[in-house]
Amino acid sequence: MKSYLIVWFNSEGGKPSEINQRLMSLGFKPLQGTHDYVYEWRKNVEVDEILSFGDKVKMTLQGLNVMFKLETIS
């Protein structure tokens, strides 16, 4: 399974380099193209685990004034 992340930056928010560091600390890898980042799960996961991971992403980006979209596919 993979979770793809799209980030919308705000000119009044955190620096893209800081946002990148924080997301990489969660295990995301930067991409070029339709999605900005990918997180590769080591196993199939249930919706509850995906939501918990989404909570971690939200807490990690809190205060940086960005919006994000998380999409998980098998």
Secondary structure, DSSP 8 states (H G I E B T S, - for coil): -EEEEEEE--TTS--HHHHHHHHHHTT-EE-SSS-SEEEE-SS---HHHHHHHHHHHHHHHTTS--EEEEEEE-
